[in-house]
Amino acid sequence: MKVGDIVIVTNLGEMKVYKASPRDLEAEAGLKPENIKLDLINSIDYVESHWRLQDVVTDEAGRFKADVGKMGGNIGERHELEKKLEEDVIKAIAEDIAKIVEENNPEKYFLAAPQNIFKRVWENVESLSSKYPTVKDKLFRYIEEDLTKTDKNRLPEIFKEKGKHF
């Protein structure tokens, strides 16, 4: 990791974006570009992921007529709504990643997301490549792990040890 690189850590609830800045004068002069510190440049909360289904749906199971005309407990729609909310958040995360990379134009960036959503997030990022052409190519290393609560000072070492290349 060098001065100017971007680190993005995200999960379904939040995203944190860090930029590698020089830690000392040698790093600033370009003599030791690996002497960096991470500065938080953006933090995004995904409110939809914190919603409970009862905040979105007003009917309770059994309060509406089932298909056969009798009062029934058809709760299948709730499961589909949960999936829809999660997919909406994943699309928002991908869009935010693409925008951040486009706006900051780093030489390379690092990405961490939990294993259960990483593949879907990355597929959405790839689908945005016509709108944001550099976002795919600039990804340097990724980790399929939730690092949003990790101390930012440990992130460069974690990416060095565990980071994978595409």
C-alpha positions in Angstrom: 0.0 0.0 0.0 1.4 3.4 -1.0 0.5 7.1 -0.7 -2.7 7.9 -2.6 -4.2 4.4 -2.5 -7.8 4.0 -1.3 -9.1 1.3 1.2 -12.8 0.5 1.2 -14.3 -1.7 3.9 -18.0 -2.4 3.9 -20.7 -4.7 5.1 -24.5 -4.5 4.7 -24.8 -1.7 7.3 -21.9 0.7 6.6 -19.0 1.6 4.4 -15.7 3.3 5.4 -13.3 4.8 2.9 -9.7 5.5 3.8 -7.0 7.2 1.8 -3.3 6.5 2.3 -1.5 9.6 3.4 2.2 10.1 4.1 3.2 9.3 7.7 6.4 11.3 7.5 8.5 13.6 5.3 10.3 10.8 3.6 6.9 9.3 2.5 5.7 12.7 1.3 8.9 13.2 -0.8 8.3 9.8 -2.4 11.4 8.2 -0.8 9.4 5.8 1.3 5.9 5.6 -0.2 5.0 2.7 2.0 5.2 4.8 5.2 1.6 5.6 5.2 -1.3 6.3 7.6 -5.0 5.8 6.7 -7.3 8.9 6.9 -11.0 8.4 6.9 -12.4 10.3 3.9 -15.9 9.0 3.8 -18.3 7.0 5.9 -21.7 5.8 4.6 -24.5 4.2 6.6 -27.0 1.9 4.8 -30.2 2.6 6.7 -32.3 0.1 4.8 -30.2 -2.8 6.2 -31.1 -1.6 9.7 -34.9 -1.6 9.0 -36.9 -4.4 10.6 -39.5 -6.0 8.4 -42.3 -4.7 10.7 -41.1 -1.2 9.9 -41.7 -1.8 6.2 -44.8 -4.1 6.3 -48.0 -3.1 8.1 -49.9 -6.4 7.7 -49.2 -9.2 10.1 -49.3 -12.8 9.0 -52.9 -14.0 9.2 -54.4 -10.5 8.9 -55.2 -10.7 5.3 -57.1 -13.2 3.2 -55.1 -16.2 1.7 -55.6 -17.4 -1.8 -58.3 -19.8 -0.9 -60.5 -17.1 0.6 -60.0 -18.0 4.3 -58.0 -16.2 6.8 -54.5 -17.5 6.5 -51.0 -17.0 7.7 -49.2 -16.5 4.3 -45.8 -15.0 5.3 -44.0 -16.0 2.1 -43.9 -12.4 1.0 -41.9 -11.3 4.0 -39.0 -13.6 3.0 -39.0 -12.1 -0.6 -39.1 -8.6 0.8 -36.0 -9.3 3.0 -34.1 -10.6 0.0 -35.2 -7.5 -2.0 -34.0 -5.1 0.7 -30.7 -6.9 0.9 -30.2 -6.8 -2.9 -31.1 -3.1 -2.9 -28.4 -2.4 -0.3 -25.8 -4.5 -2.3 -26.6 -2.5 -5.4 -26.1 0.7 -3.5 -22.8 -0.5 -2.1 -21.5 -1.4 -5.6 -22.6 2.0 -6.9 -20.9 3.8 -4.0 -17.7 1.8 -4.6 -17.7 2.8 -8.3 -18.4 6.4 -7.6 -15.7 6.6 -4.9 -13.0 5.1 -7.2 -14.1 7.3 -10.1 -14.0 10.5 -7.9 -10.8 9.8 -6.1 -9.0 8.3 -9.1 -6.4 6.3 -7.1 -3.7 4.3 -8.8 -5.1 1.3 -7.0 -7.6 0.4 -4.3 -8.2 -2.3 -1.7 -11.7 -3.7 -0.9 -13.0 -5.8 2.0 -16.5 -7.1 2.3 -18.0 -10.1 4.2 -17.8 -13.4 2.4 -21.6 -13.8 2.2 -22.0 -10.6 0.1 -18.6 -10.1 -1.5 -19.4 -12.0 -4.7 -22.7 -10.2 -5.3 -21.2 -6.8 -4.6 -18.4 -7.5 -7.0 -20.8 -8.7 -9.7 -22.7 -5.4 -9.4 -19.5 -3.4 -9.5 -18.5 -5.3 -12.7 -21.9 -4.6 -14.2 -21.2 -0.8 -13.8 -18.0 -1.0 -15.8 -19.5 0.7 -18.8 -20.5 3.7 -16.7 -17.3 3.6 -14.5 -14.6 2.0 -16.8 -11.7 2.1 -14.3 -13.3 0.5 -11.3 -12.6 -3.1 -12.2 -9.0 -2.6 -13.3 -7.9 -0.5 -10.3 -8.8 -3.2 -7.7 -5.5 -4.3 -6.4 -6.3 -6.6 -3.4 -9.5 -7.8 -1.8 -10.5 -9.7 1.3 -13.8 -11.5 1.9 -14.1 -10.5 5.5 -15.9 -7.8 7.5 -13.2 -5.3 8.5 -15.5 -2.4 9.3 -14.8 -2.6 13.0 -11.1 -3.2 12.6 -8.6 -0.6 13.7 -7.6 1.4 10.6 -3.9 1.2 11.6 -4.0 -2.6 11.2 -5.6 -2.6 7.7 -2.4 -2.2 5.6 -0.9 -5.2 7.3 -4.1 -7.3 7.0 -4.3 -6.6 3.3 -0.6 -7.4 2.9 -1.1 -10.8 4.7 -4.5 -11.9 3.6 -5.3 -9.8 0.5 -6.0 -11.7 -2.7 -5.5 -10.5 -6.3 -8.0 -11.1 -9.1 
